[in-house]
């Protein structure tokens, strides 16, 4: 049994729902060492989120963003946390809805995602900047 922890920095992205699976794999070559195990990803931010969803049709990303923006609009008149901009409080709520961590099984040096599954960054801020993940690998090495 082995454990490895790695910091991953995601490139800055505009507001939206972004496919980040390959960006994670590129910065996590240690994944290939694990025969079986778990990958835990923790997003170190309170104004963004990560999730797993369909990676084939880009309309899923568009529809997701459209729906969550309708659900949690900017400039909601009852928000009092507005010092960091009108997109900040909605970003906190979107982070709470989707969450900031994922646990993914590892099989034969790869994430055991389903055929159409991918990892997404939900970036609700207009200028979110670089986002940071802590990746923890745990399992049996090859």
Biotite code that builds the C-alpha atoms (Angstrom):
import biotite.structure as struc

atoms = struc.array([
    struc.Atom([0.000, 0.000, 0.000], chain_id="A", res_id=1, res_name="UNK", atom_name="CA", element="C"),
    struc.Atom([1.366, 3.385, -0.985], chain_id="A", res_id=2, res_name="UNK", atom_name="CA", element="C"),
    struc.Atom([0.176, 6.975, -0.624], chain_id="A", res_id=3, res_name="UNK", atom_name="CA", element="C"),
    struc.Atom([1.285, 9.951, -2.693], chain_id="A", res_id=4, res_name="UNK", atom_name="CA", element="C"),
    struc.Atom([0.064, 13.537, -2.501], chain_id="A", res_id=5, res_name="UNK", atom_name="CA", element="C"),
    struc.Atom([0.543, 16.023, -5.328], chain_id="A", res_id=6, res_name="UNK", atom_name="CA", element="C"),
    struc.Atom([-0.469, 19.661, -5.849], chain_id="A", res_id=7, res_name="UNK", atom_name="CA", element="C"),
    struc.Atom([-2.103, 20.380, -9.190], chain_id="A", res_id=8, res_name="UNK", atom_name="CA", element="C"),
    struc.Atom([-2.558, 23.871, -10.612], chain_id="A", res_id=9, res_name="UNK", atom_name="CA", element="C"),
    struc.Atom([-5.295, 24.324, -13.184], chain_id="A", res_id=10, res_name="UNK", atom_name="CA", element="C"),
    struc.Atom([-4.846, 26.997, -15.819], chain_id="A", res_id=11, res_name="UNK", atom_name="CA", element="C"),
    struc.Atom([-7.100, 30.070, -15.455], chain_id="A", res_id=12, res_name="UNK", atom_name="CA", element="C"),
    struc.Atom([-10.455, 29.577, -17.099], chain_id="A", res_id=13, res_name="UNK", atom_name="CA", element="C"),
    struc.Atom([-13.314, 31.923, -17.916], chain_id="A", res_id=14, res_name="UNK", atom_name="CA", element="C"),
    struc.Atom([-16.675, 31.561, -16.257], chain_id="A", res_id=15, res_name="UNK", atom_name="CA", element="C"),
    struc.Atom([-18.248, 28.258, -17.264], chain_id="A", res_id=16, res_name="UNK", atom_name="CA", element="C"),
    struc.Atom([-18.098, 24.494, -16.966], chain_id="A", res_id=17, res_name="UNK", atom_name="CA", element="C"),
    struc.Atom([-14.722, 23.142, -18.095], chain_id="A", res_id=18, res_name="UNK", atom_name="CA", element="C"),
    struc.Atom([-13.478, 19.630, -18.874], chain_id="A", res_id=19, res_name="UNK", atom_name="CA", element="C"),
    struc.Atom([-10.279, 19.174, -16.784], chain_id="A", res_id=20, res_name="UNK", atom_name="CA", element="C"),
    struc.Atom([-9.673, 15.401, -16.849], chain_id="A", res_id=21, res_name="UNK", atom_name="CA", element="C"),
    struc.Atom([-6.692, 15.613, -19.201], chain_id="A", res_id=22, res_name="UNK", atom_name="CA", element="C"),
    struc.Atom([-5.192, 18.575, -17.344], chain_id="A", res_id=23, res_name="UNK", atom_name="CA", element="C"),
    struc.Atom([-5.240, 16.467, -14.162], chain_id="A", res_id=24, res_name="UNK", atom_name="CA", element="C"),
    struc.Atom([-3.778, 13.374, -15.868], chain_id="A", res_id=25, res_name="UNK", atom_name="CA", element="C"),
    struc.Atom([-0.951, 15.454, -17.360], chain_id="A", res_id=26, res_name="UNK", atom_name="CA", element="C"),
    struc.Atom([0.053, 16.758, -13.925], chain_id="A", res_id=27, res_name="UNK", atom_name="CA", element="C"),
    struc.Atom([-0.357, 13.395, -12.209], chain_id="A", res_id=28, res_name="UNK", atom_name="CA", element="C"),
    struc.Atom([2.040, 10.913, -13.864], chain_id="A", res_id=29, res_name="UNK", atom_name="CA", element="C"),
    struc.Atom([2.217, 9.010, -10.545], chain_id="A", res_id=30, res_name="UNK", atom_name="CA", element="C"),
    struc.Atom([-1.263, 7.670, -11.319], chain_id="A", res_id=31, res_name="UNK", atom_name="CA", element="C"),
    struc.Atom([0.321, 5.161, -13.718], chain_id="A", res_id=32, res_name="UNK", atom_name="CA", element="C"),
    struc.Atom([2.141, 3.506, -10.778], chain_id="A", res_id=33, res_name="UNK", atom_name="CA", element="C"),
    struc.Atom([-1.090, 2.277, -9.145], chain_id="A", res_id=34, res_name="UNK", atom_name="CA", element="C"),
    struc.Atom([-2.625, -1.068, -10.014], chain_id="A", res_id=35, res_name="UNK", atom_name="CA", element="C"),
    struc.Atom([-5.673, -0.529, -7.817], chain_id="A", res_id=36, res_name="UNK", atom_name="CA", element="C"),
    struc.Atom([-6.626, 2.237, -5.429], chain_id="A", res_id=37, res_name="UNK", atom_name="CA", element="C"),
    struc.Atom([-8.336, 5.566, -4.989], chain_id="A", res_id=38, res_name="UNK", atom_name="CA", element="C"),
    struc.Atom([-7.656, 9.069, -6.231], chain_id="A", res_id=39, res_name="UNK", atom_name="CA", element="C"),
    struc.Atom([-9.021, 11.792, -3.996], chain_id="A", res_id=40, res_name="UNK", atom_name="CA", element="C"),
    struc.Atom([-9.185, 15.292, -5.498], chain_id="A", res_id=41, res_name="UNK", atom_name="CA", element="C"),
    struc.Atom([-9.716, 18.289, -3.222], chain_id="A", res_id=42, res_name="UNK", atom_name="CA", element="C"),
    struc.Atom([-10.296, 21.748, -4.729], chain_id="A", res_id=43, res_name="UNK", atom_name="CA", element="C"),
    struc.Atom([-8.795, 24.393, -2.419], chain_id="A", res_id=44, res_name="UNK", atom_name="CA", element="C"),
    struc.Atom([-11.356, 27.094, -3.170], chain_id="A", res_id=45, res_name="UNK", atom_name="CA", element="C"),
    struc.Atom([-14.717, 28.217, -1.822], chain_id="A", res_id=46, res_name="UNK", atom_name="CA", element="C"),
    struc.Atom([-15.870, 29.880, -5.030], chain_id="A", res_id=47, res_name="UNK", atom_name="CA", element="C"),
    struc.Atom([-15.509, 27.009, -7.524], chain_id="A", res_id=48, res_name="UNK", atom_name="CA", element="C"),
    struc.Atom([-16.473, 23.345, -7.659], chain_id="A", res_id=49, res_name="UNK", atom_name="CA", element="C"),
    struc.Atom([-15.574, 20.021, -9.242], chain_id="A", res_id=50, res_name="UNK", atom_name="CA", element="C"),
    struc.Atom([-17.898, 17.304, -10.450], chain_id="A", res_id=51, res_name="UNK", atom_name="CA", element="C"),
    struc.Atom([-18.104, 14.304, -12.751], chain_id="A", res_id=52, res_name="UNK", atom_name="CA", element="C"),
    struc.Atom([-20.474, 14.295, -15.692], chain_id="A", res_id=53, res_name="UNK", atom_name="CA", element="C"),
    struc.Atom([-20.801, 13.481, -19.394], chain_id="A", res_id=54, res_name="UNK", atom_name="CA", element="C"),
    struc.Atom([-17.746, 14.353, -21.460], chain_id="A", res_id=55, res_name="UNK", atom_name="CA", element="C"),
    struc.Atom([-19.062, 13.659, -24.978], chain_id="A", res_id=56, res_name="UNK", atom_name="CA", element="C"),
    struc.Atom([-21.584, 16.393, -25.737], chain_id="A", res_id=57, res_name="UNK", atom_name="CA", element="C"),
    struc.Atom([-20.507, 19.998, -25.022], chain_id="A", res_id=58, res_name="UNK", atom_name="CA", element="C"),
    struc.Atom([-24.173, 20.945, -24.696], chain_id="A", res_id=59, res_name="UNK", atom_name="CA", element="C"),
    struc.Atom([-24.121, 19.278, -21.256], chain_id="A", res_id=60, res_name="UNK", atom_name="CA", element="C"),
    struc.Atom([-21.588, 21.866, -20.054], chain_id="A", res_id=61, res_name="UNK", atom_name="CA", element="C"),
    struc.Atom([-23.599, 24.728, -21.572], chain_id="A", res_id=62, res_name="UNK", atom_name="CA", element="C"),
    struc.Atom([-26.901, 23.465, -20.147], chain_id="A", res_id=63, res_name="UNK", atom_name="CA", element="C"),
    struc.Atom([-25.326, 22.943, -16.715], chain_id="A", res_id=64, res_name="UNK", atom_name="CA", element="C"),
    struc.Atom([-24.032, 26.500, -16.603], chain_id="A", res_id=65, res_name="UNK", atom_name="CA", element="C"),
    struc.Atom([-27.331, 27.895, -17.883], chain_id="A", res_id=66, res_name="UNK", atom_name="CA", element="C"),
    struc.Atom([-29.324, 26.002, -15.258], chain_id="A", res_id=67, res_name="UNK", atom_name="CA", element="C"),
    struc.Atom([-27.128, 26.891, -12.277], chain_id="A", res_id=68, res_name="UNK", atom_name="CA", element="C"),
    struc.Atom([-27.056, 30.550, -13.337], chain_id="A", res_id=69, res_name="UNK", atom_name="CA", element="C"),
    struc.Atom([-30.853, 30.532, -13.453], chain_id="A", res_id=70, res_name="UNK", atom_name="CA", element="C"),
    struc.Atom([-30.983, 28.748, -10.097], chain_id="A", res_id=71, res_name="UNK", atom_name="CA", element="C"),
    struc.Atom([-28.499, 31.113, -8.410], chain_id="A", res_id=72, res_name="UNK", atom_name="CA", element="C"),
    struc.Atom([-28.523, 34.472, -10.203], chain_id="A", res_id=73, res_name="UNK", atom_name="CA", element="C"),
    struc.Atom([-26.004, 37.251, -9.730], chain_id="A", res_id=74, res_name="UNK", atom_name="CA", element="C"),
    struc.Atom([-27.253, 40.500, -8.227], chain_id="A", res_id=75, res_name="UNK", atom_name="CA", element="C"),
    struc.Atom([-29.779, 38.665, -6.073], chain_id="A", res_id=76, res_name="UNK", atom_name="CA", element="C"),
    struc.Atom([-31.104, 41.562, -3.952], chain_id="A", res_id=77, res_name="UNK", atom_name="CA", element="C"),
    struc.Atom([-31.014, 39.640, -0.640], chain_id="A", res_id=78, res_name="UNK", atom_name="CA", element="C"),
    struc.Atom([-27.274, 38.827, -0.756], chain_id="A", res_id=79, res_name="UNK", atom_name="CA", element="C"),
    struc.Atom([-25.247, 40.791, 1.790], chain_id="A", res_id=80, res_name="UNK", atom_name="CA", element="C"),
    struc.Atom([-21.830, 39.270, 0.920], chain_id="A", res_id=81, res_name="UNK", atom_name="CA", element="C"),
    struc.Atom([-21.071, 41.551, -2.030], chain_id="A", res_id=82, res_name="UNK", atom_name="CA", element="C"),
    struc.Atom([-17.660, 43.127, -1.241], chain_id="A", res_id=83, res_name="UNK", atom_name="CA", element="C"),
    struc.Atom([-15.821, 40.854, -3.710], chain_id="A", res_id=84, res_name="UNK", atom_name="CA", element="C"),
    struc.Atom([-18.273, 41.417, -6.551], chain_id="A", res_id=85, res_name="UNK", atom_name="CA", element="C"),
    struc.Atom([-21.720, 40.369, -7.644], chain_id="A", res_id=86, res_name="UNK", atom_name="CA", element="C"),
    struc.Atom([-20.434, 36.952, -8.805], chain_id="A", res_id=87, res_name="UNK", atom_name="CA", element="C"),
    struc.Atom([-18.812, 36.012, -5.461], chain_id="A", res_id=88, res_name="UNK", atom_name="CA", element="C"),
    struc.Atom([-21.762, 34.943, -3.305], chain_id="A", res_id=89, res_name="UNK", atom_name="CA", element="C"),
    struc.Atom([-23.363, 33.015, -6.180], chain_id="A", res_id=90, res_name="UNK", atom_name="CA", element="C"),
    struc.Atom([-19.966, 31.298, -6.642], chain_id="A", res_id=91, res_name="UNK", atom_name="CA", element="C"),
    struc.Atom([-19.931, 30.227, -2.982], chain_id="A", res_id=92, res_name="UNK", atom_name="CA", element="C"),
    struc.Atom([-23.412, 28.750, -3.292], chain_id="A", res_id=93, res_name="UNK", atom_name="CA", element="C"),
    struc.Atom([-22.539, 26.919, -6.520], chain_id="A", res_id=94, res_name="UNK", atom_name="CA", element="C"),
    struc.Atom([-19.472, 25.510, -4.789], chain_id="A", res_id=95, res_name="UNK", atom_name="CA", element="C"),
    struc.Atom([-21.671, 24.234, -1.959], chain_id="A", res_id=96, res_name="UNK", atom_name="CA", element="C"),
    struc.Atom([-24.104, 22.597, -4.385], chain_id="A", res_id=97, res_name="UNK", atom_name="CA", element="C"),
    struc.Atom([-21.491, 20.738, -6.442], chain_id="A", res_id=98, res_name="UNK", atom_name="CA", element="C"),
    struc.Atom([-18.786, 20.330, -3.815], chain_id="A", res_id=99, res_name="UNK", atom_name="CA", element="C"),
    struc.Atom([-15.027, 20.632, -3.710], chain_id="A", res_id=100, res_name="UNK", atom_name="CA", element="C"),
    struc.Atom([-13.918, 17.001, -3.631], chain_id="A", res_id=101, res_name="UNK", atom_name="CA", element="C"),
    struc.Atom([-14.150, 13.775, -5.602], chain_id="A", res_id=102, res_name="UNK", atom_name="CA", element="C"),
    struc.Atom([-13.013, 10.219, -4.972], chain_id="A", res_id=103, res_name="UNK", atom_name="CA", element="C"),
    struc.Atom([-12.336, 8.169, -8.097], chain_id="A", res_id=104, res_name="UNK", atom_name="CA", element="C"),
    struc.Atom([-11.309, 4.500, -8.284], chain_id="A", res_id=105, res_name="UNK", atom_name="CA", element="C"),
    struc.Atom([-7.983, 3.647, -9.897], chain_id="A", res_id=106, res_name="UNK", atom_name="CA", element="C"),
    struc.Atom([-7.622, 0.541, -12.045], chain_id="A", res_id=107, res_name="UNK", atom_name="CA", element="C"),
    struc.Atom([-4.437, -0.455, -13.900], chain_id="A", res_id=108, res_name="UNK", atom_name="CA", element="C"),
    struc.Atom([-2.839, 2.986, -13.691], chain_id="A", res_id=109, res_name="UNK", atom_name="CA", element="C"),
    struc.Atom([-5.870, 4.939, -14.866], chain_id="A", res_id=110, res_name="UNK", atom_name="CA", element="C"),
    struc.Atom([-8.925, 6.606, -13.396], chain_id="A", res_id=111, res_name="UNK", atom_name="CA", element="C"),
    struc.Atom([-11.770, 4.106, -13.659], chain_id="A", res_id=112, res_name="UNK", atom_name="CA", element="C"),
    struc.Atom([-14.255, 6.612, -15.041], chain_id="A", res_id=113, res_name="UNK", atom_name="CA", element="C"),
    struc.Atom([-17.204, 5.429, -17.102], chain_id="A", res_id=114, res_name="UNK", atom_name="CA", element="C"),
    struc.Atom([-17.136, 5.627, -20.890], chain_id="A", res_id=115, res_name="UNK", atom_name="CA", element="C"),
    struc.Atom([-18.789, 9.034, -21.053], chain_id="A", res_id=116, res_name="UNK", atom_name="CA", element="C"),
    struc.Atom([-17.555, 10.467, -17.756], chain_id="A", res_id=117, res_name="UNK", atom_name="CA", element="C"),
    struc.Atom([-15.152, 13.354, -17.302], chain_id="A", res_id=118, res_name="UNK", atom_name="CA", element="C"),
    struc.Atom([-14.052, 15.641, -14.481], chain_id="A", res_id=119, res_name="UNK", atom_name="CA", element="C"),
    struc.Atom([-15.278, 19.210, -14.660], chain_id="A", res_id=120, res_name="UNK", atom_name="CA", element="C"),
    struc.Atom([-14.375, 22.470, -13.018], chain_id="A", res_id=121, res_name="UNK", atom_name="CA", element="C"),
    struc.Atom([-17.386, 24.665, -12.345], chain_id="A", res_id=122, res_name="UNK", atom_name="CA", element="C"),
    struc.Atom([-15.928, 28.179, -12.600], chain_id="A", res_id=123, res_name="UNK", atom_name="CA", element="C"),
    struc.Atom([-18.634, 30.626, -11.491], chain_id="A", res_id=124, res_name="UNK", atom_name="CA", element="C"),
    struc.Atom([-16.361, 33.681, -11.211], chain_id="A", res_id=125, res_name="UNK", atom_name="CA", element="C"),
    struc.Atom([-15.695, 36.097, -14.042], chain_id="A", res_id=126, res_name="UNK", atom_name="CA", element="C"),
    struc.Atom([-12.019, 36.205, -13.030], chain_id="A", res_id=127, res_name="UNK", atom_name="CA", element="C"),
    struc.Atom([-11.431, 33.088, -10.926], chain_id="A", res_id=128, res_name="UNK", atom_name="CA", element="C"),
    struc.Atom([-7.747, 32.757, -11.813], chain_id="A", res_id=129, res_name="UNK", atom_name="CA", element="C"),
    struc.Atom([-5.689, 29.610, -11.346], chain_id="A", res_id=130, res_name="UNK", atom_name="CA", element="C"),
    struc.Atom([-7.372, 26.926, -9.289], chain_id="A", res_id=131, res_name="UNK", atom_name="CA", element="C"),
    struc.Atom([-5.494, 24.480, -7.062], chain_id="A", res_id=132, res_name="UNK", atom_name="CA", element="C"),
    struc.Atom([-6.211, 20.827, -6.363], chain_id="A", res_id=133, res_name="UNK", atom_name="CA", element="C"),
    struc.Atom([-4.634, 18.446, -3.888], chain_id="A", res_id=134, res_name="UNK", atom_name="CA", element="C"),
    struc.Atom([-4.517, 14.956, -5.407], chain_id="A", res_id=135, res_name="UNK", atom_name="CA", element="C"),
    struc.Atom([-4.050, 12.058, -2.987], chain_id="A", res_id=136, res_name="UNK", atom_name="CA", element="C"),
    struc.Atom([-3.327, 8.625, -4.449], chain_id="A", res_id=137, res_name="UNK", atom_name="CA", element="C"),
    struc.Atom([-3.721, 5.576, -2.252], chain_id="A", res_id=138, res_name="UNK", atom_name="CA", element="C"),
    struc.Atom([-3.457, 1.943, -3.251], chain_id="A", res_id=139, res_name="UNK", atom_name="CA", element="C"),
    struc.Atom([-1.319, -0.926, -4.466], chain_id="A", res_id=140, res_name="UNK", atom_name="CA", element="C"),
    struc.Atom([1.463, -0.081, -6.874], chain_id="A", res_id=141, res_name="UNK", atom_name="CA", element="C"),
    struc.Atom([2.198, -2.063, -10.035], chain_id="A", res_id=142, res_name="UNK", atom_name="CA", element="C"),
])
